[in-house]
Amino acid sequence: MIRRAAASLPLAIVALDVAVVGPLLPDIRVDLGSSASGGQWVMNAYLLALAASLPAFARLPRQPALAAGVVAMAAGAVACATAGSTSALVAGRAVEGAGTAAVLAGAALPQLVLPGLALALGPLLGGVLAQENWWHLYFWAGVPLAVVAGAGALVAEPAEEQGPPPVAYAAVMTAVVVVLVQAEPWGLSWPALALAAAALGVALRRVPGSAFAWAALAGCLTALLFLMPEYFQLVRNLSGSRSGILLLALTLPTVTVAVVAQLLPWRIPALGPAGAICAAAGLALLATIEPHSRYALLIVALGLVGTGLGAAAHDLRGEGVGPLLAGAALGLAVAGAGFQLEQADQRDSGATFQDALASGVSWAAVLLLAVLAAAAFAVWQERRARDGATRASSGARPAAEN
């Protein structure tokens, strides 16, 4: 039991980072003068480096990769803590993400209770740190956390799967994420976003539907952990701690429902589809967000999304950490692109900063709804094909016997 808990520490640190950095981003943007894309890169650089380099590190000898990963995590944390500009912080985050990938690569996916706890309570910690503008302190804490992650990976069981081809996988993912995040700064428009989404769809056409759905769930959750603090702290002028408390309406149901569903000794066939519908209803409510939306509406919407994502995960046991991390990076990039482009369009039309940002969050929710629908369709197609193959093989056996 203790060994399994220790083995889950690296993934718990990743979950904690995703949950904590979101509430810190508004303060980081103010202190460093970051643009919307710069703020998004603080999260996306870490996730992209983590997801894109994971398959490459999985092919290296475990012990040297683990040692190098711990050093890179610590070095990246120091670079982030001492960063005086957005570019320096983003570079440090990329180094930190690559180091985390090296630590995670050789370890099999452990039990998810500790990562779930980190994800559930991470917004609260991030909100407290944001309240005191202690984002530097959080990154300094990355140095001892690197050692903790390395010690946890050392006792974990070795991973068996090697993952996709590392060069092509990293190249495609990096290109797509860079185009999406930089769409607004580069002057691209919604048609360019649609073209990038179509290219991503072509690249993912051979991905199993269950893996795609697993990635979509992670992408939706990560994107909301980025978007909602922007809305709470920059539109509603809430403190970091209040923003973190409100985010618990998203993370607590997600983790609670997912953990309970994972602990069930049997599968509930209707739970996955019901969860997808529930999450879609929550995203549809978030698509109506305005600068003065009622807090009750926001809490209900986040609660529906969280409950739905946790329930949908019931059907996707054992999909592995690779799709989870790739989905987090790509989902954030897709939603962030819509968030930035809509803000720019609204500002060009004379809207206030608060109206533009709220409209950006609304359109990002629409894009996440489309991602969730595509994932549900992929799962349905996969199961339809599997059921057809099962029926065909069942019919072939009596014929062979006759």
C-alpha positions as CSV (number, residue, x, y, z in Angstrom):
1,M,0.0,0.0,0.0
2,I,2.8,2.4,0.9
3,R,4.7,1.5,-2.2
4,R,1.7,2.2,-4.4
5,A,1.1,5.5,-2.8
6,A,4.8,6.5,-3.3
7,A,4.6,5.4,-6.9
8,S,1.7,7.7,-7.5
9,L,3.7,10.8,-6.3
10,P,5.0,11.8,-9.8
11,L,1.5,11.9,-11.3
12,A,0.2,13.6,-8.1
13,I,2.7,16.4,-8.6
14,V,1.6,16.8,-12.2
15,A,-2.1,17.0,-11.1
16,L,-1.2,19.5,-8.4
17,D,0.7,21.7,-10.9
18,V,-2.3,21.8,-13.3
19,A,-4.7,22.7,-10.5
20,V,-2.4,25.3,-8.7
21,V,-1.0,27.2,-11.6
22,G,-4.4,28.3,-13.0
23,P,-5.3,30.5,-10.0
24,L,-1.7,31.9,-10.0
25,L,-1.8,33.0,-13.7
26,P,-3.7,36.3,-13.3
27,D,-1.1,37.5,-10.7
28,I,1.7,36.2,-12.9
29,R,0.4,38.1,-15.9
30,V,0.2,41.3,-13.9
31,D,3.7,41.0,-12.4
32,L,5.4,40.0,-15.7
33,G,3.2,42.0,-18.1
34,S,2.1,38.8,-19.9
35,S,-0.3,38.8,-22.8
36,A,-3.2,36.3,-22.9
37,S,-1.0,34.0,-25.1
38,G,1.9,34.4,-22.7
39,G,-0.2,33.5,-19.7
40,Q,-1.5,30.4,-21.6
41,W,2.0,29.3,-22.5
42,V,2.9,29.2,-18.8
43,M,0.6,26.2,-18.6
44,N,0.9,24.9,-22.1
45,A,4.7,24.8,-22.2
46,Y,4.8,22.5,-19.2
47,L,2.1,20.2,-20.5
48,L,3.4,20.2,-24.1
49,A,6.9,19.3,-23.0
50,L,5.6,16.7,-20.7
51,A,3.3,15.0,-23.2
52,A,5.5,15.3,-26.3
53,S,8.7,14.0,-24.7
54,L,7.1,11.2,-22.7
55,P,7.3,8.5,-25.5
56,A,11.0,9.4,-26.2
57,F,12.0,9.0,-22.5
58,A,10.1,5.7,-22.4
59,R,12.6,4.2,-24.8
60,L,15.7,5.2,-22.7
61,P,17.2,3.2,-19.9
62,R,15.1,3.8,-16.8
63,Q,17.7,4.8,-14.2
64,P,19.6,7.4,-16.2
65,A,16.4,9.0,-17.5
66,L,15.0,9.2,-14.0
67,A,18.2,10.9,-12.7
68,A,18.2,13.3,-15.6
69,G,14.5,14.0,-15.0
70,V,15.0,14.9,-11.4
71,V,17.8,17.3,-12.2
72,A,15.7,18.9,-15.1
73,M,12.7,19.3,-12.8
74,A,14.7,21.1,-10.1
75,A,16.5,23.3,-12.7
76,G,13.3,24.2,-14.4
77,A,11.7,25.1,-11.0
78,V,14.7,27.4,-10.1
79,A,14.4,29.1,-13.6
80,C,10.7,29.6,-13.0
81,A,11.1,31.0,-9.5
82,T,13.7,33.5,-10.6
83,A,12.1,34.4,-13.9
84,G,11.8,38.2,-14.5
85,S,10.0,37.9,-17.8
86,T,7.3,35.7,-19.4
87,S,9.7,34.2,-21.9
88,A,12.1,33.1,-19.1
89,L,9.2,31.6,-17.1
90,V,7.8,29.7,-20.2
91,A,11.3,28.3,-20.9
92,G,11.6,27.2,-17.3
93,R,8.2,25.5,-17.5
94,A,9.2,23.7,-20.6
95,V,12.4,22.3,-18.9
96,E,10.3,21.4,-15.9
97,G,7.8,19.5,-18.0
98,A,10.5,17.6,-19.9
99,G,12.1,16.6,-16.6
100,T,8.7,15.4,-15.3
101,A,8.3,13.3,-18.4
102,A,11.6,11.6,-17.8
103,V,10.5,10.8,-14.3
104,L,7.1,9.5,-15.3
105,A,8.2,7.6,-18.4
106,G,9.5,4.5,-16.7
107,A,6.8,4.1,-14.2
108,A,3.5,2.2,-14.7
109,L,0.3,4.1,-14.0
110,P,-0.4,3.7,-10.2
111,Q,-3.5,4.0,-8.2
112,L,-5.2,7.4,-8.6
113,V,-6.3,8.3,-5.1
114,L,-3.3,10.5,-4.3
115,P,-3.3,12.3,-7.7
116,G,-7.0,12.8,-7.4
117,L,-6.6,14.3,-4.0
118,A,-3.9,16.7,-5.4
119,L,-6.2,17.7,-8.2
120,A,-9.2,18.2,-6.0
121,L,-7.5,20.4,-3.5
122,G,-5.0,22.1,-5.8
123,P,-7.2,25.1,-6.6
124,L,-7.5,25.9,-2.9
125,L,-3.7,25.9,-2.5
126,G,-3.3,27.9,-5.7
127,G,-5.9,30.4,-4.5
128,V,-4.1,30.9,-1.1
129,L,-0.8,31.4,-2.9
130,A,-2.4,33.8,-5.3
131,Q,-4.0,35.7,-2.4
132,E,-0.5,36.5,-1.1
133,N,1.1,36.8,-4.6
134,W,3.4,33.9,-3.7
135,W,3.8,32.4,-7.1
136,H,7.5,32.5,-6.8
137,L,7.2,30.4,-3.6
138,Y,5.3,27.8,-5.5
139,F,8.0,27.4,-8.1
140,W,10.7,27.2,-5.4
141,A,8.8,24.4,-3.9
142,G,9.4,22.5,-7.2
143,V,12.9,21.8,-6.1
144,P,12.1,19.5,-3.2
145,L,9.1,18.2,-5.2
146,A,11.5,17.0,-7.9
147,V,13.3,14.8,-5.3
148,V,10.0,13.5,-4.0
149,A,8.8,12.7,-7.6
150,G,12.1,10.9,-8.3
151,A,11.9,8.8,-5.1
152,G,8.3,7.9,-5.9
153,A,9.2,6.8,-9.5
154,L,12.1,4.8,-8.2
155,V,9.8,2.4,-6.2
156,A,7.1,2.2,-9.0
157,E,6.7,-0.8,-11.2
158,P,8.3,-0.3,-14.7
159,A,6.0,0.7,-17.5
160,E,5.3,-1.9,-20.1
161,E,3.9,0.1,-23.0
162,Q,6.4,2.1,-25.2
163,G,3.8,4.5,-26.6
164,P,3.7,6.1,-30.1
165,P,6.8,6.8,-32.3
166,P,8.4,9.7,-30.4
167,V,9.7,11.9,-33.2
168,A,6.5,12.1,-35.3
169,Y,4.3,12.3,-32.2
170,A,6.3,15.1,-30.7
171,A,6.5,17.0,-34.0
172,V,2.8,16.9,-34.7
173,M,1.8,17.7,-31.2
174,T,4.2,20.6,-31.0
175,A,3.2,22.1,-34.3
176,V,-0.5,21.9,-33.5
177,V,-0.1,23.4,-30.0
178,V,2.1,26.2,-31.3
179,V,-0.3,27.2,-34.1
180,L,-3.3,27.1,-31.7
181,V,-1.7,29.1,-28.9
182,Q,-0.1,31.6,-31.3
183,A,-3.2,32.0,-33.5
184,E,-4.2,35.4,-32.1
185,P,-0.6,36.9,-31.8
186,W,0.1,35.8,-35.3
187,G,-3.0,37.4,-36.7
188,L,-4.7,34.2,-37.6
189,S,-8.5,33.9,-37.6
190,W,-11.3,31.5,-36.9
191,P,-10.9,29.7,-40.3
192,A,-7.2,29.1,-39.4
193,L,-8.4,27.6,-36.1
194,A,-10.8,25.4,-37.9
195,L,-8.0,24.3,-40.3
196,A,-5.7,23.4,-37.4
197,A,-8.6,21.5,-35.7
198,A,-9.1,19.6,-39.0
199,A,-5.4,18.7,-39.2
200,L,-5.5,17.5,-35.6
201,G,-8.5,15.3,-36.5
202,V,-6.7,13.8,-39.4
203,A,-3.6,13.1,-37.1
204,L,-5.9,11.4,-34.5
205,R,-7.9,9.3,-37.0
206,R,-6.1,6.1,-36.0
207,V,-6.3,6.8,-32.2
208,P,-8.7,4.4,-30.5
209,G,-12.0,6.0,-29.5
210,S,-11.6,5.2,-25.8
211,A,-8.1,6.8,-25.8
212,F,-9.4,9.9,-27.6
213,A,-12.2,10.2,-25.0
214,W,-9.8,9.8,-22.1
215,A,-7.8,12.6,-23.7
216,A,-10.9,14.8,-24.2
217,L,-11.9,14.5,-20.6
218,A,-8.4,15.6,-19.5
219,G,-8.5,18.5,-22.0
220,C,-11.9,19.8,-20.8
221,L,-10.8,19.7,-17.2
222,T,-7.4,21.4,-17.8
223,A,-8.9,24.1,-20.0
224,L,-11.5,25.0,-17.4
225,L,-8.8,25.2,-14.7
226,F,-7.1,27.8,-16.9
227,L,-10.2,29.7,-18.1
228,M,-12.2,30.1,-14.9
229,P,-9.6,31.8,-12.8
230,E,-9.2,34.3,-15.6
231,Y,-12.9,35.0,-15.4
232,F,-13.2,35.0,-11.6
233,Q,-10.1,37.2,-10.9
234,L,-10.0,39.5,-14.0
235,V,-13.7,39.9,-14.8
236,R,-15.3,39.5,-11.3
237,N,-12.4,40.9,-9.4
238,L,-12.4,38.1,-6.9
239,S,-9.4,37.4,-4.7
240,G,-7.2,34.4,-5.5
241,S,-8.6,32.5,-2.5
242,R,-12.2,33.0,-3.5
243,S,-11.4,31.9,-7.0
244,G,-9.8,28.8,-5.7
245,I,-12.8,28.0,-3.5
246,L,-15.2,28.4,-6.5
247,L,-13.0,26.0,-8.6
248,L,-13.6,23.3,-6.0
249,A,-17.1,23.1,-7.5
250,L,-15.3,21.6,-10.6
251,T,-12.5,19.5,-9.1
252,L,-14.2,17.9,-6.1
253,P,-17.0,16.3,-8.0
254,T,-14.6,15.2,-10.8
255,V,-12.3,13.4,-8.3
256,T,-15.0,12.1,-6.0
257,V,-17.2,10.5,-8.8
258,A,-14.1,9.2,-10.6
259,V,-12.6,7.5,-7.5
260,V,-15.9,6.0,-6.4
261,A,-16.5,4.7,-9.9
262,Q,-13.0,3.3,-10.1
263,L,-13.4,1.5,-6.8
264,L,-16.6,-0.3,-8.0
265,P,-16.0,-4.0,-8.6
266,W,-18.2,-3.9,-11.7
267,R,-18.9,-1.6,-14.6
268,I,-22.2,0.4,-15.0
269,P,-22.8,0.6,-18.7
270,A,-25.0,3.7,-18.5
271,L,-22.7,5.7,-16.3
272,G,-20.3,6.8,-19.1
273,P,-22.9,8.1,-21.5
274,A,-24.8,9.8,-18.6
275,G,-21.6,11.4,-17.5
276,A,-20.9,12.8,-21.0
277,I,-24.5,14.2,-21.1
278,C,-24.0,15.8,-17.7
279,A,-20.7,17.4,-18.7
280,A,-22.2,18.6,-21.9
281,A,-25.0,20.3,-20.0
282,G,-22.5,22.0,-17.8
283,L,-20.5,23.3,-20.7
284,A,-23.7,24.5,-22.4
285,L,-24.4,26.6,-19.3
286,L,-20.8,28.0,-19.3
287,A,-21.3,29.0,-23.0
288,T,-23.9,31.5,-21.7
289,I,-21.4,33.2,-19.3
290,E,-21.5,37.0,-19.0
291,P,-19.6,39.5,-16.9
292,H,-22.4,39.5,-14.3
293,S,-23.6,35.9,-14.4
294,R,-25.0,34.6,-11.1
295,Y,-22.6,32.7,-9.0
296,A,-25.3,30.0,-8.5
297,L,-25.3,29.4,-12.3
298,L,-21.5,29.2,-12.4
299,I,-21.3,26.8,-9.5
300,V,-24.0,24.6,-11.0
301,A,-22.3,24.6,-14.4
302,L,-18.9,23.7,-12.9
303,G,-20.5,21.0,-10.7
304,L,-22.3,19.4,-13.7
305,V,-19.1,19.4,-15.7
306,G,-17.1,17.9,-12.9
307,T,-19.6,15.3,-12.1
308,G,-20.0,14.4,-15.7
309,L,-16.2,14.1,-16.4
310,G,-15.8,11.9,-13.3
311,A,-18.7,9.6,-14.4
312,A,-17.5,9.4,-18.0
313,A,-14.1,8.2,-16.7
314,H,-15.8,5.1,-15.4
315,D,-15.9,3.6,-18.9
316,L,-12.2,4.5,-19.6
317,R,-10.3,2.5,-17.1
318,G,-6.7,1.6,-17.9
319,E,-6.2,4.0,-20.8
320,G,-2.8,5.1,-19.4
321,V,-1.1,8.3,-18.6
322,G,0.0,9.2,-22.2
323,P,-3.4,10.1,-23.6
324,L,-4.2,11.9,-20.4
325,L,-1.3,14.2,-20.7
326,A,-1.7,14.7,-24.5
327,G,-5.3,15.5,-24.0
328,A,-4.5,18.1,-21.3
329,A,-2.0,19.9,-23.6
330,L,-4.2,19.8,-26.7
331,G,-7.5,20.6,-24.9
332,L,-6.0,23.6,-23.3
333,A,-4.5,24.7,-26.7
334,V,-7.9,24.4,-28.5
335,A,-9.9,26.2,-25.8
336,G,-7.2,28.8,-25.3
337,A,-7.1,29.6,-29.0
338,G,-10.9,30.2,-29.0
339,F,-10.5,32.3,-25.8
340,Q,-7.9,34.5,-27.3
341,L,-9.5,34.9,-30.8
342,E,-12.9,35.8,-29.4
343,Q,-11.3,38.3,-27.0
344,A,-9.5,40.0,-29.9
345,D,-12.7,40.1,-32.0
346,Q,-14.6,41.7,-29.1
347,R,-12.0,44.3,-28.4
348,D,-11.8,45.2,-32.1
349,S,-15.6,45.8,-32.0
350,G,-15.3,48.2,-29.0
351,A,-16.2,45.8,-26.1
352,T,-14.9,46.4,-22.7
353,F,-12.1,44.2,-21.3
354,Q,-14.6,42.4,-19.0
355,D,-17.1,41.8,-21.8
356,A,-14.4,40.6,-24.1
357,L,-12.9,38.2,-21.6
358,A,-16.3,36.7,-20.6
359,S,-17.1,36.2,-24.3
360,G,-13.8,34.5,-24.7
361,V,-14.6,32.0,-21.9
362,S,-18.1,31.5,-23.5
363,W,-16.6,30.6,-26.9
364,A,-14.0,28.4,-25.3
365,A,-16.8,26.4,-23.6
366,V,-18.5,26.0,-27.0
367,L,-15.2,24.5,-28.4
368,L,-14.9,22.2,-25.4
369,L,-18.5,21.0,-26.0
370,A,-17.5,20.2,-29.6
371,V,-14.5,18.2,-28.4
372,L,-16.6,16.3,-25.9
373,A,-19.2,15.5,-28.7
374,A,-16.4,14.3,-31.0
375,A,-15.1,12.0,-28.2
376,A,-18.5,10.6,-27.6
377,F,-18.9,9.9,-31.3
378,A,-15.5,8.2,-31.4
379,V,-16.4,5.9,-28.5
380,W,-19.7,5.1,-30.1
381,Q,-18.1,4.2,-33.4
382,E,-15.5,2.0,-31.6
383,R,-18.1,0.1,-29.6
384,R,-20.3,-0.3,-32.7
385,A,-17.4,-1.9,-34.6
386,R,-16.5,-4.1,-31.7
387,D,-20.0,-5.3,-31.2
388,G,-20.3,-6.0,-34.9
389,A,-17.1,-8.0,-34.8
390,T,-18.4,-9.9,-31.8
391,R,-21.6,-10.8,-33.5
392,A,-19.8,-11.9,-36.7
393,S,-17.5,-14.2,-34.8
394,S,-20.4,-15.6,-32.8
395,G,-22.3,-16.4,-36.0
396,A,-19.2,-17.9,-37.6
397,R,-18.7,-20.5,-34.8
398,P,-22.0,-22.3,-35.3
399,A,-21.5,-22.3,-39.0
400,A,-18.1,-23.9,-38.6
401,E,-19.4,-26.5,-36.2
402,N,-22.2,-27.4,-38.7
